Amino acid sequence: MKSTKTILTGAALSLVAGSAFAGSHMASEMTIVSWGGAYSKSQLNAYHNPYSEMTGVTILNDDSSSTAVAKLRAMNEAGNITWDVVDVEAAPAMQLCDEGLAMVIDPDTMLAAAPDGTPASEDFGDMLVSECFIPQIVYSTTFGYRTDLVGDTAPTSVCDVFDTAAYPGKRSLFSVPINTMEWALLCDGVAKSDIYDTLETEEGQDRALAKLDTIKDDVIWVSAGSDTPQLLADGEVIMGATYNGRLFSLIEEQKQPVAMIWDGQVMDLDGWIIPAGLSPERQARALDYIMFATDTQRLADQAKWISYGPARKSSAPLVGKHADLGIDMAPHMPTAPENLSRAFLMNYDFWADYRDDLDAKFQAWLAK
């Protein structure tokens, strides 16, 4: 059964009036769910550790974001919500909001204003794609390749992934339809502007799967963002899909013989939701954390450790150098002008509507 969307009213609202809520009314421990790896490390450095030091709160980290929708549905059915703040992509956030599993957020009372007083709603602007979604970063899913395994001509196009004659060897793809089916249609000749209209039809879906059939025997299917970087590092694939921040870590921090294909990068938003159904004390703590973790400086700070663009307009000018490497981070962002010119923009509404159906169809195809 779906629960109703919740927004704080009455007595509960008094717990969240301001950037620091009444400590005696807040939980002293919270579970924050994210993706693990380099991304969670960036959150630990930019948000978790400073917040714990400031408040004394114990933060428990859970790396279950890839299964957040299913697990929150199960928690809701059981009436036992064990997570306090959950990091999800924009489309899953919209799903959870539509199902009443995420709390509605009023950005101008529950999120910090910009340093110059600009309300959060204006500072985040178009990034506020759902009334339950608190944007954090702009990232992309793209391809990395082994520079020593692709021959004399390096791949430059996302469609090189489908060219097994020019680039023989294993490649990795996520075992989900999102991004994978868009790339398949793009590389089967569908114009970028027509991708989602095509994917909305059964014929278009079958066309995408038929294109993927041409490389299916050469693909290692992965389920986590850490899988492809490990496969690339081990030389088990010559190219593979993962998040641009994971590839940045592999290339710049680990110094692996890997390079990135920005062409066809699928840009997406990632951010927080607060599960519906928390006690007032846990809800107040979650909101206090969110107000801190999504202010202008904190979002800029995260870019010191990973190459994801901050979701606030006011944060972008504060992005500087990598905290450890000392290199300028701006050119490594998916939103850098040269990288952005070759991007493919995610249709969040489409995936919020079609994700469950296409997941089922894609998994049935994978099992053949």
Secondary structure, 3 states (H helix, E strand, C coil): CCCCCCCCCHHHHHHHCCCCCCHHHCCCEEEEECCCHHHHHHHHHHHHHHHHHHHCCEEEEECCHHHHHHHHHHHHHHCCCCCCEEEEEHHHHHHHHHCCCECCCCHHHHCCCCCCCCCHHHHHHHHCCCCCCEEEEEEEEEEEEECCCCCCCCCCCHHHHHCCCCCCCCEEEECCCCCHHHHHHHCCCCCHHHHHHHHCCHHHHHHHHHHHHCCHHHEEEECCCCHHHHHHHHCCCCEEEEEHHHHHHHHHHCCCCEEEEEEEEEEEEEEEECECCCCHHHHHHHHHHHHHHCCHHHHHHHCCCCCCEECCHHHHHHCCECCCCCCECHHHCCCCHHHHCCCEECCHHHHHHHHHHHHHHHHHHHCC
